[in-house]
Amino acid sequence: MGKGSTQNKTYYFVKDIAFLAHEPLLRKFREMKVYMRRLKRAKAKDMPGVLARIEGSKPVLTYDHIVKER
């Protein structure tokens, strides 16, 4: 009896998800995730030349468009 979750569910429109998928900030988060993965791999394999090159190409997060939007 009553085996379902009692927590409230949030439903989203497909249109809203599609809109958020093109948000520039999400793209920057994905770039940062890839950067961290590459950095971690270079540190683990002890590659100082590659590590220096990767550290030089760190993505920059800017919040200007969000401030302008609000």
mmCIF file of the N, C-alpha and C atoms, coordinates in Angstrom:
data_MODEL
# 
_entry.id   MODEL 
# 
loop_
_atom_site.group_PDB 
_atom_site.id 
_atom_site.type_symbol 
_atom_site.label_atom_id 
_atom_site.label_alt_id 
_atom_site.label_comp_id 
_atom_site.label_asym_id 
_atom_site.label_entity_id 
_atom_site.label_seq_id 
_atom_site.pdbx_PDB_ins_code 
_atom_site.Cartn_x 
_atom_site.Cartn_y 
_atom_site.Cartn_z 
_atom_site.occupancy 
_atom_site.B_iso_or_equiv 
_atom_site.pdbx_formal_charge 
_atom_site.auth_seq_id 
_atom_site.auth_comp_id 
_atom_site.auth_asym_id 
_atom_site.auth_atom_id 
_atom_site.pdbx_PDB_model_num 
ATOM 1   N N  . MET A 1 1  ? 0.813  -1.194 0.000   1.00 0.00 ? 1  MET A N  1 
ATOM 2   C CA . MET A 1 1  ? 0.000  0.000  0.000   1.00 0.00 ? 1  MET A CA 1 
ATOM 3   C C  . MET A 1 1  ? 0.856  1.258  0.000   1.00 0.00 ? 1  MET A C  1 
ATOM 4   N N  . GLY A 1 2  ? 0.510  2.187  -0.838  1.00 0.00 ? 2  GLY A N  1 
ATOM 5   C CA . GLY A 1 2  ? 1.184  3.477  -0.842  1.00 0.00 ? 2  GLY A CA 1 
ATOM 6   C C  . GLY A 1 2  ? 2.676  3.389  -1.105  1.00 0.00 ? 2  GLY A C  1 
ATOM 7   N N  . LYS A 1 3  ? 3.065  2.679  -2.138  1.00 0.00 ? 3  LYS A N  1 
ATOM 8   C CA . LYS A 1 3  ? 4.491  2.505  -2.402  1.00 0.00 ? 3  LYS A CA 1 
ATOM 9   C C  . LYS A 1 3  ? 5.090  3.610  -3.272  1.00 0.00 ? 3  LYS A C  1 
ATOM 10  N N  . GLY A 1 4  ? 4.304  4.547  -3.692  1.00 0.00 ? 4  GLY A N  1 
ATOM 11  C CA . GLY A 1 4  ? 4.814  5.635  -4.517  1.00 0.00 ? 4  GLY A CA 1 
ATOM 12  C C  . GLY A 1 4  ? 5.447  6.723  -3.666  1.00 0.00 ? 4  GLY A C  1 
ATOM 13  N N  . SER A 1 5  ? 6.205  7.582  -4.315  1.00 0.00 ? 5  SER A N  1 
ATOM 14  C CA . SER A 1 5  ? 6.830  8.695  -3.618  1.00 0.00 ? 5  SER A CA 1 
ATOM 15  C C  . SER A 1 5  ? 5.769  9.732  -3.274  1.00 0.00 ? 5  SER A C  1 
ATOM 16  N N  . THR A 1 6  ? 5.869  10.285 -2.079  1.00 0.00 ? 6  THR A N  1 
ATOM 17  C CA . THR A 1 6  ? 4.906  11.304 -1.656  1.00 0.00 ? 6  THR A CA 1 
ATOM 18  C C  . THR A 1 6  ? 5.415  12.710 -1.911  1.00 0.00 ? 6  THR A C  1 
ATOM 19  N N  . GLN A 1 7  ? 6.628  12.826 -2.428  1.00 0.00 ? 7  GLN A N  1 
ATOM 20  C CA . GLN A 1 7  ? 7.202  14.130 -2.713  1.00 0.00 ? 7  GLN A CA 1 
ATOM 21  C C  . GLN A 1 7  ? 6.514  14.745 -3.925  1.00 0.00 ? 7  GLN A C  1 
ATOM 22  N N  . ASN A 1 8  ? 6.356  16.067 -3.895  1.00 0.00 ? 8  ASN A N  1 
ATOM 23  C CA . ASN A 1 8  ? 5.719  16.763 -5.010  1.00 0.00 ? 8  ASN A CA 1 
ATOM 24  C C  . ASN A 1 8  ? 6.554  16.618 -6.272  1.00 0.00 ? 8  ASN A C  1 
ATOM 25  N N  . LYS A 1 9  ? 5.871  16.500 -7.410  1.00 0.00 ? 9  LYS A N  1 
ATOM 26  C CA . LYS A 1 9  ? 6.544  16.390 -8.698  1.00 0.00 ? 9  LYS A CA 1 
ATOM 27  C C  . LYS A 1 9  ? 6.419  17.716 -9.439  1.00 0.00 ? 9  LYS A C  1 
ATOM 28  N N  . THR A 1 10 ? 7.454  18.036 -10.184 1.00 0.00 ? 10 THR A N  1 
ATOM 29  C CA . THR A 1 10 ? 7.438  19.237 -11.005 1.00 0.00 ? 10 THR A CA 1 
ATOM 30  C C  . THR A 1 10 ? 7.436  18.808 -12.457 1.00 0.00 ? 10 THR A C  1 
ATOM 31  N N  . TYR A 1 11 ? 6.481  19.317 -13.208 1.00 0.00 ? 11 TYR A N  1 
ATOM 32  C CA . TYR A 1 11 ? 6.372  18.993 -14.624 1.00 0.00 ? 11 TYR A CA 1 
ATOM 33  C C  . TYR A 1 11 ? 6.779  20.220 -15.437 1.00 0.00 ? 11 TYR A C  1 
ATOM 34  N N  . TYR A 1 12 ? 7.457  19.993 -16.558 1.00 0.00 ? 12 TYR A N  1 
ATOM 35  C CA . TYR A 1 12 ? 7.913  21.073 -17.414 1.00 0.00 ? 12 TYR A CA 1 
ATOM 36  C C  . TYR A 1 12 ? 7.366  20.882 -18.817 1.00 0.00 ? 12 TYR A C  1 
ATOM 37  N N  . PHE A 1 13 ? 7.122  21.991 -19.507 1.00 0.00 ? 13 PHE A N  1 
ATOM 38  C CA . PHE A 1 13 ? 6.728  21.933 -20.899 1.00 0.00 ? 13 PHE A CA 1 
ATOM 39  C C  . PHE A 1 13 ? 7.972  21.660 -21.742 1.00 0.00 ? 13 PHE A C  1 
ATOM 40  N N  . VAL A 1 14 ? 7.790  20.931 -22.834 1.00 0.00 ? 14 VAL A N  1 
ATOM 41  C CA . VAL A 1 14 ? 8.891  20.629 -23.749 1.00 0.00 ? 14 VAL A CA 1 
ATOM 42  C C  . VAL A 1 14 ? 9.472  21.927 -24.303 1.00 0.00 ? 14 VAL A C  1 
ATOM 43  N N  . LYS A 1 15 ? 8.612  22.901 -24.544 1.00 0.00 ? 15 LYS A N  1 
ATOM 44  C CA . LYS A 1 15 ? 9.043  24.199 -25.066 1.00 0.00 ? 15 LYS A CA 1 
ATOM 45  C C  . LYS A 1 15 ? 10.014 24.878 -24.088 1.00 0.00 ? 15 LYS A C  1 
ATOM 46  N N  . ASP A 1 16 ? 9.739  24.789 -22.790 1.00 0.00 ? 16 ASP A N  1 
ATOM 47  C CA . ASP A 1 16 ? 10.612 25.403 -21.792 1.00 0.00 ? 16 ASP A CA 1 
ATOM 48  C C  . ASP A 1 16 ? 11.964 24.704 -21.731 1.00 0.00 ? 16 ASP A C  1 
ATOM 49  N N  . ILE A 1 17 ? 11.964 23.382 -21.829 1.00 0.00 ? 17 ILE A N  1 
ATOM 50  C CA . ILE A 1 17 ? 13.216 22.626 -21.810 1.00 0.00 ? 17 ILE A CA 1 
ATOM 51  C C  . ILE A 1 17 ? 14.043 22.971 -23.044 1.00 0.00 ? 17 ILE A C  1 
ATOM 52  N N  . ALA A 1 18 ? 13.409 23.080 -24.190 1.00 0.00 ? 18 ALA A N  1 
ATOM 53  C CA . ALA A 1 18 ? 14.110 23.435 -25.423 1.00 0.00 ? 18 ALA A CA 1 
ATOM 54  C C  . ALA A 1 18 ? 14.706 24.836 -25.319 1.00 0.00 ? 18 ALA A C  1 
ATOM 55  N N  . PHE A 1 19 ? 13.991 25.759 -24.677 1.00 0.00 ? 19 PHE A N  1 
ATOM 56  C CA . PHE A 1 19 ? 14.484 27.122 -24.486 1.00 0.00 ? 19 PHE A CA 1 
ATOM 57  C C  . PHE A 1 19 ? 15.717 27.110 -23.588 1.00 0.00 ? 19 PHE A C  1 
ATOM 58  N N  . LEU A 1 20 ? 15.666 26.369 -22.502 1.00 0.00 ? 20 LEU A N  1 
ATOM 59  C CA . LEU A 1 20 ? 16.789 26.306 -21.568 1.00 0.00 ? 20 LEU A CA 1 
ATOM 60  C C  . LEU A 1 20 ? 17.998 25.579 -22.156 1.00 0.00 ? 20 LEU A C  1 
ATOM 61  N N  . ALA A 1 21 ? 17.761 24.674 -23.079 1.00 0.00 ? 21 ALA A N  1 
ATOM 62  C CA . ALA A 1 21 ? 18.860 23.921 -23.689 1.00 0.00 ? 21 ALA A CA 1 
ATOM 63  C C  . ALA A 1 21 ? 19.783 24.840 -24.482 1.00 0.00 ? 21 ALA A C  1 
ATOM 64  N N  . HIS A 1 22 ? 19.291 25.991 -24.932 1.00 0.00 ? 22 HIS A N  1 
ATOM 65  C CA . HIS A 1 22 ? 20.094 26.912 -25.717 1.00 0.00 ? 22 HIS A CA 1 
ATOM 66  C C  . HIS A 1 22 ? 20.640 28.071 -24.882 1.00 0.00 ? 22 HIS A C  1 
ATOM 67  N N  . GLU A 1 23 ? 20.546 27.963 -23.577 1.00 0.00 ? 23 GLU A N  1 
ATOM 68  C CA . GLU A 1 23 ? 21.054 29.005 -22.689 1.00 0.00 ? 23 GLU A CA 1 
ATOM 69  C C  . GLU A 1 23 ? 22.582 29.038 -22.759 1.00 0.00 ? 23 GLU A C  1 
ATOM 70  N N  . PRO A 1 24 ? 23.175 30.200 -23.019 1.00 0.00 ? 24 PRO A N  1 
ATOM 71  C CA . PRO A 1 24 ? 24.637 30.294 -23.127 1.00 0.00 ? 24 PRO A CA 1 
ATOM 72  C C  . PRO A 1 24 ? 25.364 29.878 -21.847 1.00 0.00 ? 24 PRO A C  1 
ATOM 73  N N  . LEU A 1 25 ? 24.746 30.086 -20.714 1.00 0.00 ? 25 LEU A N  1 
ATOM 74  C CA . LEU A 1 25 ? 25.386 29.726 -19.450 1.00 0.00 ? 25 LEU A CA 1 
ATOM 75  C C  . LEU A 1 25 ? 25.550 28.213 -19.329 1.00 0.00 ? 25 LEU A C  1 
ATOM 76  N N  . LEU A 1 26 ? 24.569 27.455 -19.807 1.00 0.00 ? 26 LEU A N  1 
ATOM 77  C CA . LEU A 1 26 ? 24.686 25.998 -19.781 1.00 0.00 ? 26 LEU A CA 1 
ATOM 78  C C  . LEU A 1 26 ? 25.823 25.528 -20.673 1.00 0.00 ? 26 LEU A C  1 
ATOM 79  N N  . ARG A 1 27 ? 25.998 26.191 -21.797 1.00 0.00 ? 27 ARG A N  1 
ATOM 80  C CA . ARG A 1 27 ? 27.105 25.842 -22.691 1.00 0.00 ? 27 ARG A CA 1 
ATOM 81  C C  . ARG A 1 27 ? 28.439 26.071 -21.988 1.00 0.00 ? 27 ARG A C  1 
ATOM 82  N N  . LYS A 1 28 ? 28.531 27.161 -21.236 1.00 0.00 ? 28 LYS A N  1 
ATOM 83  C CA . LYS A 1 28 ? 29.759 27.447 -20.496 1.00 0.00 ? 28 LYS A CA 1 
ATOM 84  C C  . LYS A 1 28 ? 29.989 26.414 -19.397 1.00 0.00 ? 28 LYS A C  1 
ATOM 85  N N  . PHE A 1 29 ? 28.919 25.961 -18.742 1.00 0.00 ? 29 PHE A N  1 
ATOM 86  C CA . PHE A 1 29 ? 29.065 24.920 -17.716 1.00 0.00 ? 29 PHE A CA 1 
ATOM 87  C C  . PHE A 1 29 ? 29.575 23.626 -18.333 1.00 0.00 ? 29 PHE A C  1 
ATOM 88  N N  . ARG A 1 30 ? 29.082 23.301 -19.520 1.00 0.00 ? 30 ARG A N  1 
ATOM 89  C CA . ARG A 1 30 ? 29.561 22.096 -20.204 1.00 0.00 ? 30 ARG A CA 1 
ATOM 90  C C  . ARG A 1 30 ? 31.038 22.236 -20.571 1.00 0.00 ? 30 ARG A C  1 
ATOM 91  N N  . GLU A 1 31 ? 31.419 23.426 -21.054 1.00 0.00 ? 31 GLU A N  1 
ATOM 92  C CA . GLU A 1 31 ? 32.826 23.662 -21.381 1.00 0.00 ? 31 GLU A CA 1 
ATOM 93  C C  . GLU A 1 31 ? 33.701 23.527 -20.138 1.00 0.00 ? 31 GLU A C  1 
ATOM 94  N N  . MET A 1 32 ? 33.227 24.030 -19.007 1.00 0.00 ? 32 MET A N  1 
ATOM 95  C CA . MET A 1 32 ? 33.986 23.947 -17.766 1.00 0.00 ? 32 MET A CA 1 
ATOM 96  C C  . MET A 1 32 ? 34.124 22.490 -17.315 1.00 0.00 ? 32 MET A C  1 
ATOM 97  N N  . LYS A 1 33 ? 33.082 21.712 -17.509 1.00 0.00 ? 33 LYS A N  1 
ATOM 98  C CA . LYS A 1 33 ? 33.119 20.300 -17.139 1.00 0.00 ? 33 LYS A CA 1 
ATOM 99  C C  . LYS A 1 33 ? 34.160 19.554 -17.980 1.00 0.00 ? 33 LYS A C  1 
ATOM 100 N N  . VAL A 1 34 ? 34.194 19.833 -19.278 1.00 0.00 ? 34 VAL A N  1 
ATOM 101 C CA . VAL A 1 34 ? 35.170 19.205 -20.168 1.00 0.00 ? 34 VAL A CA 1 
ATOM 102 C C  . VAL A 1 34 ? 36.577 19.660 -19.785 1.00 0.00 ? 34 VAL A C  1 
ATOM 103 N N  . TYR A 1 35 ? 36.726 20.943 -19.474 1.00 0.00 ? 35 TYR A N  1 
ATOM 104 C CA . TYR A 1 35 ? 38.029 21.475 -19.074 1.00 0.00 ? 35 TYR A CA 1 
ATOM 105 C C  . TYR A 1 35 ? 38.534 20.762 -17.822 1.00 0.00 ? 35 TYR A C  1 
ATOM 106 N N  . MET A 1 36 ? 37.676 20.603 -16.814 1.00 0.00 ? 36 MET A N  1 
ATOM 107 C CA . MET A 1 36 ? 38.082 19.947 -15.567 1.00 0.00 ? 36 MET A CA 1 
ATOM 108 C C  . MET A 1 36 ? 38.451 18.488 -15.821 1.00 0.00 ? 36 MET A C  1 
ATOM 109 N N  . ARG A 1 37 ? 37.718 17.831 -16.685 1.00 0.00 ? 37 ARG A N  1 
ATOM 110 C CA . ARG A 1 37 ? 38.025 16.428 -17.000 1.00 0.00 ? 37 ARG A CA 1 
ATOM 111 C C  . ARG A 1 37 ? 39.387 16.308 -17.685 1.00 0.00 ? 37 ARG A C  1 
ATOM 112 N N  . ARG A 1 38 ? 39.657 17.201 -18.648 1.00 0.00 ? 38 ARG A N  1 
ATOM 113 C CA . ARG A 1 38 ? 40.945 17.171 -19.349 1.00 0.00 ? 38 ARG A CA 1 
ATOM 114 C C  . ARG A 1 38 ? 42.090 17.498 -18.396 1.00 0.00 ? 38 ARG A C  1 
ATOM 115 N N  . LEU A 1 39 ? 41.863 18.464 -17.495 1.00 0.00 ? 39 LEU A N  1 
ATOM 116 C CA . LEU A 1 39 ? 42.883 18.854 -16.537 1.00 0.00 ? 39 LEU A CA 1 
ATOM 117 C C  . LEU A 1 39 ? 43.201 17.704 -15.581 1.00 0.00 ? 39 LEU A C  1 
ATOM 118 N N  . LYS A 1 40 ? 42.173 17.047 -15.100 1.00 0.00 ? 40 LYS A N  1 
ATOM 119 C CA . LYS A 1 40 ? 42.355 15.929 -14.174 1.00 0.00 ? 40 LYS A CA 1 
ATOM 120 C C  . LYS A 1 40 ? 43.117 14.787 -14.848 1.00 0.00 ? 40 LYS A C  1 
ATOM 121 N N  . ARG A 1 41 ? 42.790 14.518 -16.099 1.00 0.00 ? 41 ARG A N  1 
ATOM 122 C CA . ARG A 1 41 ? 43.451 13.437 -16.829 1.00 0.00 ? 41 ARG A CA 1 
ATOM 123 C C  . ARG A 1 41 ? 44.934 13.762 -17.053 1.00 0.00 ? 41 ARG A C  1 
ATOM 124 N N  . ALA A 1 42 ? 45.244 15.023 -17.399 1.00 0.00 ? 42 ALA A N  1 
ATOM 125 C CA . ALA A 1 42 ? 46.634 15.412 -17.626 1.00 0.00 ? 42 ALA A CA 1 
ATOM 126 C C  . ALA A 1 42 ? 47.438 15.340 -16.323 1.00 0.00 ? 42 ALA A C  1 
ATOM 127 N N  . LYS A 1 43 ? 46.820 15.710 -15.197 1.00 0.00 ? 43 LYS A N  1 
ATOM 128 C CA . LYS A 1 43 ? 47.508 15.615 -13.910 1.00 0.00 ? 43 LYS A CA 1 
ATOM 129 C C  . LYS A 1 43 ? 47.768 14.161 -13.547 1.00 0.00 ? 43 LYS A C  1 
ATOM 130 N N  . ALA A 1 44 ? 46.809 13.300 -13.781 1.00 0.00 ? 44 ALA A N  1 
ATOM 131 C CA . ALA A 1 44 ? 46.948 11.884 -13.430 1.00 0.00 ? 44 ALA A CA 1 
ATOM 132 C C  . ALA A 1 44 ? 48.029 11.207 -14.259 1.00 0.00 ? 44 ALA A C  1 
ATOM 133 N N  . LYS A 1 45 ? 48.163 11.612 -15.523 1.00 0.00 ? 45 LYS A N  1 
ATOM 134 C CA . LYS A 1 45 ? 49.166 10.989 -16.396 1.00 0.00 ? 45 LYS A CA 1 
ATOM 135 C C  . LYS A 1 45 ? 50.517 11.690 -16.309 1.00 0.00 ? 45 LYS A C  1 
ATOM 136 N N  . ASP A 1 46 ? 50.599 12.735 -15.469 1.00 0.00 ? 46 ASP A N  1 
ATOM 137 C CA . ASP A 1 46 ? 51.834 13.481 -15.253 1.00 0.00 ? 46 ASP A CA 1 
ATOM 138 C C  . ASP A 1 46 ? 52.418 13.985 -16.570 1.00 0.00 ? 46 ASP A C  1 
ATOM 139 N N  . MET A 1 47 ? 51.647 14.835 -17.228 1.00 0.00 ? 47 MET A N  1 
ATOM 140 C CA . MET A 1 47 ? 52.040 15.431 -18.509 1.00 0.00 ? 47 MET A CA 1 
ATOM 141 C C  . MET A 1 47 ? 52.173 16.943 -18.318 1.00 0.00 ? 47 MET A C  1 
ATOM 142 N N  . PRO A 1 48 ? 53.339 17.436 -17.910 1.00 0.00 ? 48 PRO A N  1 
ATOM 143 C CA . PRO A 1 48 ? 53.463 18.875 -17.599 1.00 0.00 ? 48 PRO A CA 1 
ATOM 144 C C  . PRO A 1 48 ? 53.250 19.794 -18.803 1.00 0.00 ? 48 PRO A C  1 
ATOM 145 N N  . GLY A 1 49 ? 53.694 19.408 -19.980 1.00 0.00 ? 49 GLY A N  1 
ATOM 146 C CA . GLY A 1 49 ? 53.502 20.254 -21.163 1.00 0.00 ? 49 GLY A CA 1 
ATOM 147 C C  . GLY A 1 49 ? 52.038 20.387 -21.530 1.00 0.00 ? 49 GLY A C  1 
ATOM 148 N N  . VAL A 1 50 ? 51.346 19.264 -21.518 1.00 0.00 ? 50 VAL A N  1 
ATOM 149 C CA . VAL A 1 50 ? 49.914 19.266 -21.842 1.00 0.00 ? 50 VAL A CA 1 
ATOM 150 C C  . VAL A 1 50 ? 49.140 20.005 -20.749 1.00 0.00 ? 50 VAL A C  1 
ATOM 151 N N  . LEU A 1 51 ? 49.557 19.810 -19.510 1.00 0.00 ? 51 LEU A N  1 
ATOM 152 C CA . LEU A 1 51 ? 48.893 20.460 -18.378 1.00 0.00 ? 51 LEU A CA 1 
ATOM 153 C C  . LEU A 1 51 ? 48.971 21.981 -18.494 1.00 0.00 ? 51 LEU A C  1 
ATOM 154 N N  . ALA A 1 52 ? 50.137 22.499 -18.858 1.00 0.00 ? 52 ALA A N  1 
ATOM 155 C CA . ALA A 1 52 ? 50.306 23.945 -19.004 1.00 0.00 ? 52 ALA A CA 1 
ATOM 156 C C  . ALA A 1 52 ? 49.439 24.482 -20.142 1.00 0.00 ? 52 ALA A C  1 
ATOM 157 N N  . ARG A 1 53 ? 49.346 23.731 -21.230 1.00 0.00 ? 53 ARG A N  1 
ATOM 158 C CA . ARG A 1 53 ? 48.535 24.166 -22.372 1.00 0.00 ? 53 ARG A CA 1 
ATOM 159 C C  . ARG A 1 53 ? 47.057 24.178 -22.004 1.00 0.00 ? 53 ARG A C  1 
ATOM 160 N N  . ILE A 1 54 ? 46.620 23.152 -21.271 1.00 0.00 ? 54 ILE A N  1 
ATOM 161 C CA . ILE A 1 54 ? 45.213 23.075 -20.880 1.00 0.00 ? 54 ILE A CA 1 
ATOM 162 C C  . ILE A 1 54 ? 44.876 24.193 -19.892 1.00 0.00 ? 54 ILE A C  1 
ATOM 163 N N  . GLU A 1 55 ? 45.770 24.456 -18.940 1.00 0.00 ? 55 GLU A N  1 
ATOM 164 C CA . GLU A 1 55 ? 45.510 25.516 -17.961 1.00 0.00 ? 55 GLU A CA 1 
ATOM 165 C C  . GLU A 1 55 ? 45.415 26.883 -18.630 1.00 0.00 ? 55 GLU A C  1 
ATOM 166 N N  . GLY A 1 56 ? 46.104 27.056 -19.735 1.00 0.00 ? 56 GLY A N  1 
ATOM 167 C CA . GLY A 1 56 ? 46.053 28.321 -20.463 1.00 0.00 ? 56 GLY A CA 1 
ATOM 168 C C  . GLY A 1 56 ? 44.762 28.527 -21.230 1.00 0.00 ? 56 GLY A C  1 
ATOM 169 N N  . SER A 1 57 ? 44.000 27.474 -21.424 1.00 0.00 ? 57 SER A N  1 
ATOM 170 C CA . SER A 1 57 ? 42.761 27.587 -22.197 1.00 0.00 ? 57 SER A CA 1 
ATOM 171 C C  . SER A 1 57 ? 41.520 27.426 -21.327 1.00 0.00 ? 57 SER A C  1 
ATOM 172 N N  . LYS A 1 58 ? 41.603 27.903 -20.075 1.00 0.00 ? 58 LYS A N  1 
ATOM 173 C CA . LYS A 1 58 ? 40.469 27.784 -19.155 1.00 0.00 ? 58 LYS A CA 1 
ATOM 174 C C  . LYS A 1 58 ? 39.313 28.663 -19.637 1.00 0.00 ? 58 LYS A C  1 
ATOM 175 N N  . PRO A 1 59 ? 38.083 28.109 -19.693 1.00 0.00 ? 59 PRO A N  1 
ATOM 176 C CA . PRO A 1 59 ? 36.937 28.915 -20.115 1.00 0.00 ? 59 PRO A CA 1 
ATOM 177 C C  . PRO A 1 59 ? 36.599 29.990 -19.079 1.00 0.00 ? 59 PRO A C  1 
ATOM 178 N N  . VAL A 1 60 ? 36.151 31.130 -19.562 1.00 0.00 ? 60 VAL A N  1 
ATOM 179 C CA . VAL A 1 60 ? 35.805 32.245 -18.682 1.00 0.00 ? 60 VAL A CA 1 
ATOM 180 C C  . VAL A 1 60 ? 34.286 32.336 -18.589 1.00 0.00 ? 60 VAL A C  1 
ATOM 181 N N  . LEU A 1 61 ? 33.781 32.335 -17.360 1.00 0.00 ? 61 LEU A N  1 
ATOM 182 C CA . LEU A 1 61 ? 32.341 32.454 -17.155 1.00 0.00 ? 61 LEU A CA 1 
ATOM 183 C C  . LEU A 1 61 ? 31.982 33.925 -17.009 1.00 0.00 ? 61 LEU A C  1 
ATOM 184 N N  . THR A 1 62 ? 31.030 34.384 -17.799 1.00 0.00 ? 62 THR A N  1 
ATOM 185 C CA . THR A 1 62 ? 30.543 35.758 -17.679 1.00 0.00 ? 62 THR A CA 1 
ATOM 186 C C  . THR A 1 62 ? 29.043 35.719 -17.452 1.00 0.00 ? 62 THR A C  1 
ATOM 187 N N  . TYR A 1 63 ? 28.581 36.604 -16.619 1.00 0.00 ? 63 TYR A N  1 
ATOM 188 C CA . TYR A 1 63 ? 27.164 36.652 -16.274 1.00 0.00 ? 63 TYR A CA 1 
ATOM 189 C C  . TYR A 1 63 ? 26.504 37.917 -16.801 1.00 0.00 ? 63 TYR A C  1 
ATOM 190 N N  . ASP A 1 64 ? 27.138 38.593 -17.729 1.00 0.00 ? 64 ASP A N  1 
ATOM 191 C CA . ASP A 1 64 ? 26.633 39.854 -18.246 1.00 0.00 ? 64 ASP A CA 1 
ATOM 192 C C  . ASP A 1 64 ? 25.243 39.730 -18.844 1.00 0.00 ? 64 ASP A C  1 
ATOM 193 N N  . HIS A 1 65 ? 25.037 38.690 -19.648 1.00 0.00 ? 65 HIS A N  1 
ATOM 194 C CA . HIS A 1 65 ? 23.752 38.561 -20.339 1.00 0.00 ? 65 HIS A CA 1 
ATOM 195 C C  . HIS A 1 65 ? 22.609 38.312 -19.354 1.00 0.00 ? 65 HIS A C  1 
ATOM 196 N N  . ILE A 1 66 ? 22.899 37.669 -18.220 1.00 0.00 ? 66 ILE A N  1 
ATOM 197 C CA . ILE A 1 66 ? 21.851 37.431 -17.226 1.00 0.00 ? 66 ILE A CA 1 
ATOM 198 C C  . ILE A 1 66 ? 21.491 38.720 -16.516 1.00 0.00 ? 66 ILE A C  1 
ATOM 199 N N  . VAL A 1 67 ? 22.500 39.505 -16.175 1.00 0.00 ? 67 VAL A N  1 
ATOM 200 C CA . VAL A 1 67 ? 22.259 40.794 -15.514 1.00 0.00 ? 67 VAL A CA 1 
ATOM 201 C C  . VAL A 1 67 ? 21.494 41.725 -16.448 1.00 0.00 ? 67 VAL A C  1 
ATOM 202 N N  . LYS A 1 68 ? 21.881 41.745 -17.724 1.00 0.00 ? 68 LYS A N  1 
ATOM 203 C CA . LYS A 1 68 ? 21.210 42.602 -18.695 1.00 0.00 ? 68 LYS A CA 1 
ATOM 204 C C  . LYS A 1 68 ? 19.749 42.172 -18.891 1.00 0.00 ? 68 LYS A C  1 
ATOM 205 N N  . GLU A 1 69 ? 19.524 40.863 -18.844 1.00 0.00 ? 69 GLU A N  1 
ATOM 206 C CA . GLU A 1 69 ? 18.193 40.313 -19.056 1.00 0.00 ? 69 GLU A CA 1 
ATOM 207 C C  . GLU A 1 69 ? 17.228 40.691 -17.934 1.00 0.00 ? 69 GLU A C  1 
ATOM 208 N N  . ARG A 1 70 ? 17.752 40.801 -16.720 1.00 0.00 ? 70 ARG A N  1 
ATOM 209 C CA . ARG A 1 70 ? 16.894 41.058 -15.559 1.00 0.00 ? 70 ARG A CA 1 
ATOM 210 C C  . ARG A 1 70 ? 16.942 42.509 -15.249 1.00 0.00 ? 70 ARG A C  1 
# 
